[in-house]
Amino acid sequence: MLTAAAICPPAPLLLPGVEGRRRVGLEVSAAAAASVLALVASPTSTIVVLAEDEGSPPSPDRPLGTWRYGGPPAHVEPGVALPLPFAVGVSLLTEAGFTGEIRLLPLPAATTPETAAQIGRDLVADDDVGLLVVGNASACSTPKAPGAFREDAEGFNDAIVHAIRTLDRAFLTAASAEASRDQLSDLRLPLQVLSGALADGSFVSDVHYADAPGGVYYVCASLVPVT
């Protein structure tokens, strides 16, 4: 069963000691912390961090597995360098005081929406699990963006935020891989896994932050069960 979920960006400024955290990063950091606190407060001892991976899709030779942070078997030990999305996820959970098991699930970029949704259903089928989605919307949102500015970025971002606010599972499941690539966004697959995990529950979403500092659109949100 899904106990709660949070959505945060893979922003370097969310890591401890990063210089930008003292300026524009304060608002993003506060929003990310609020999102994760709602997740950590849920009744779970396991949180899975979801982030897109640029590897090949699952196959018998490369099964889609999970890396564990803490707890046996520990394939990723504390102090080991992690890809940025997972480093941010682990840091946010640790700062929020989470002491349970953190599992890291990289999602190959070629994973289909159907497979992603099934992964979500499987994750929450037997155990009480929380999910932390780490990804950004368009990285082409302003002329300051690291990717070339795209005029259609605003519509892309607005659609994602609306789907998160309303928990529009149909939109999330059908989100275009091509559009995400064009926008340099890595939110599609983690959100599709989340959409699958939401299938059997009733949740409400609270968007704490949605803006594009530096041209990359960040979304921070929390999803908790309807009471």
C-alpha positions in Angstrom: 0.0 0.0 0.0 1.2 3.5 -0.8 1.4 5.5 2.4 2.4 8.8 0.9 4.5 10.4 -1.8 6.6 13.5 -2.5 7.9 15.1 -5.6 11.2 17.1 -5.6 13.7 18.3 -8.2 17.2 16.9 -8.6 18.5 20.4 -7.8 22.2 20.6 -6.6 21.2 23.5 -4.3 19.2 21.0 -2.2 22.4 19.3 -1.2 24.1 20.4 2.1 26.8 22.9 1.7 25.9 24.1 -1.8 26.5 27.9 -2.2 23.2 28.7 -4.0 21.2 27.3 -1.1 21.7 30.6 0.8 20.0 32.6 -1.9 17.4 31.5 -4.4 17.7 28.0 -3.0 16.1 28.9 0.3 12.6 28.9 -1.1 13.1 25.7 -3.0 14.8 24.0 0.0 11.9 25.0 2.2 9.3 23.6 -0.3 11.3 20.4 -0.8 11.6 19.9 3.0 7.8 20.4 3.5 7.1 17.9 0.7 9.4 15.3 2.2 8.3 15.9 5.8 4.7 14.8 4.8 6.2 11.6 3.3 8.4 10.8 6.3 5.4 11.3 8.6 3.5 8.5 6.9 3.4 5.1 8.6 6.2 3.4 6.6 9.6 2.0 7.3 10.6 1.9 3.6 10.8 4.8 1.1 11.7 4.2 -2.6 13.4 7.0 -4.4 12.4 7.1 -8.1 14.5 8.8 -10.8 15.1 8.4 -14.5 18.2 6.6 -15.6 19.6 6.9 -19.1 20.5 3.2 -19.3 18.9 0.6 -21.5 15.4 -0.8 -20.7 15.0 -3.9 -18.5 15.9 -7.2 -20.0 16.9 -10.7 -18.8 20.5 -9.6 -19.0 19.9 -6.3 -17.3 16.9 -6.8 -14.9 15.3 -3.8 -13.4 16.4 -4.0 -9.8 16.6 -1.8 -6.7 19.6 -0.6 -4.9 19.3 -0.4 -1.2 20.6 2.4 1.0 21.0 1.0 4.5 19.7 -2.3 5.8 20.7 -5.7 4.5 21.4 -6.4 1.7 23.1 -3.0 1.4 24.3 -2.5 -2.2 24.7 1.2 -1.7 26.4 2.2 1.5 26.2 5.5 3.3 29.0 7.8 2.0 29.1 6.2 -1.5 28.8 8.7 -4.3 25.4 8.6 -5.9 23.9 10.0 -9.1 22.6 13.5 -8.4 18.8 12.6 -8.2 19.5 9.8 -5.7 22.0 12.0 -3.7 19.3 14.7 -3.4 16.7 12.1 -2.5 18.8 10.5 0.2 19.9 13.9 1.6 16.3 15.2 1.8 15.1 12.0 3.6 18.1 12.0 6.0 17.6 15.7 6.8 13.9 15.0 7.5 14.9 12.5 10.1 13.9 9.3 8.2 15.6 6.3 9.8 14.0 3.5 7.8 15.2 1.8 4.6 15.8 3.9 1.6 15.6 2.0 -1.7 16.9 3.6 -4.9 15.1 2.7 -8.2 16.7 4.0 -11.4 14.2 3.9 -14.3 15.8 3.4 -17.8 14.6 6.1 -20.2 13.2 3.6 -22.7 10.9 2.0 -20.1 7.3 2.1 -21.5 4.4 3.8 -19.7 2.7 0.4 -19.2 5.9 -1.1 -17.6 6.3 2.0 -15.4 2.7 1.9 -14.2 3.1 -1.8 -13.4 6.3 -1.1 -11.5 4.3 1.3 -9.4 1.6 -1.2 -8.7 4.1 -3.9 -7.8 6.0 -1.6 -5.4 3.0 -1.0 -3.2 1.2 -4.4 -3.7 2.4 -6.1 -0.5 4.1 -3.7 1.8 3.5 -0.2 3.2 5.8 1.9 1.0 6.4 5.6 0.5 7.6 7.1 -2.8 9.9 10.0 -3.5 9.9 11.2 -7.1 12.9 13.1 -8.1 12.9 15.0 -11.5 12.5 18.3 -13.1 9.9 19.6 -15.7 11.2 21.6 -18.6 14.9 22.6 -18.5 14.1 25.1 -21.4 11.8 27.4 -19.4 13.6 30.8 -19.7 16.4 32.3 -21.8 18.7 31.5 -18.8 17.9 27.8 -19.1 20.8 25.3 -19.6 18.8 24.0 -22.6 17.8 26.2 -25.5 14.7 28.2 -24.5 11.5 26.8 -25.9 8.3 28.8 -26.2 6.2 25.7 -25.5 7.9 25.1 -22.2 5.3 27.1 -20.3 2.5 24.9 -21.6 4.4 21.8 -20.9 5.1 22.9 -17.3 1.6 24.0 -16.6 0.2 20.7 -17.8 2.5 18.8 -15.4 1.6 21.0 -12.5 -2.1 20.7 -13.2 -1.8 16.9 -13.4 0.0 16.8 -10.1 -2.5 19.1 -8.4 -5.5 17.1 -9.7 -3.8 13.7 -9.6 -4.8 13.1 -13.2 -3.5 9.6 -13.6 -4.7 9.4 -17.2 -2.5 12.4 -18.2 0.5 11.1 -16.3 0.3 7.7 -17.8 0.0 9.0 -21.3 2.7 11.7 -21.0 4.8 11.9 -24.1 8.4 10.6 -24.1 9.2 12.7 -27.1 7.9 15.9 -25.5 9.9 15.1 -22.4 13.1 14.7 -24.3 12.5 17.9 -26.2 12.0 19.8 -22.9 15.0 18.0 -21.3 12.6 16.8 -18.6 13.2 13.7 -16.5 9.9 13.6 -14.6 7.8 11.5 -17.0 8.9 8.0 -15.9 8.9 8.6 -12.1 5.5 10.2 -12.4 4.2 7.2 -14.4 5.4 4.8 -11.7 3.7 7.0 -9.2 0.5 7.0 -11.2 0.5 3.2 -11.1 1.1 3.2 -7.3 -1.9 5.5 -6.9 -4.3 3.1 -8.6 -5.8 1.6 -5.5 -5.9 4.6 -3.2 -7.5 8.0 -2.7 -5.0 10.8 -2.3 -4.8 14.6 -2.2 -1.9 16.6 -3.6 -0.4 19.9 -2.3 2.0 21.7 -4.6 4.5 23.7 -2.4 6.6 25.1 -5.2 6.4 25.4 -9.0 8.8 27.8 -10.7 11.9 28.0 -12.9 14.9 29.5 -11.1 17.8 29.5 -13.6 15.4 28.3 -16.3 14.8 24.8 -15.0 11.3 24.2 -13.8 11.1 22.7 -10.3 8.1 21.2 -8.7 7.8 20.3 -5.0 4.7 18.5 -3.9 3.3 16.1 -1.3 0.6 13.5 -1.8 -1.1 12.1 1.3 -4.1 9.8 1.7 -7.6 11.4 1.9 -8.7 11.4 5.6 
